[in-house]
């Protein structure tokens, strides 16, 4: 969850996983996955930074609970949007 500010100045908390797109027009308009649109005072860069900070905090919490580094690598790979960084499956040799 990230804290943002509505245009009227009221703070709100938003589940960042619901954000589909963000546009600057000139205010920042967020379109959620359900089609709802929200206008916030923060810039797109500020929204992105808050989303990344929130996800980093989640990964840090998970990392503290893991017992070995291999688990951490798997969690980081699952959280990554870079599919190319994932190890590819190789066929078994006969």
Secondary structure as GFF3:
##gff-version 3
##sequence-region A 1 94
A	DSSP	beta_strand	2	5	.	.	.	ID=ss1
A	DSSP	beta_strand	11	14	.	.	.	ID=ss2
A	DSSP	three_ten_helix	16	18	.	.	.	ID=ss3
A	DSSP	beta_strand	19	24	.	.	.	ID=ss4
A	DSSP	beta_strand	28	32	.	.	.	ID=ss5
A	DSSP	beta_strand	37	40	.	.	.	ID=ss6
A	DSSP	alpha_helix	44	65	.	.	.	ID=ss7
A	DSSP	alpha_helix	69	79	.	.	.	ID=ss8
A	DSSP	three_ten_helix	83	85	.	.	.	ID=ss9
###
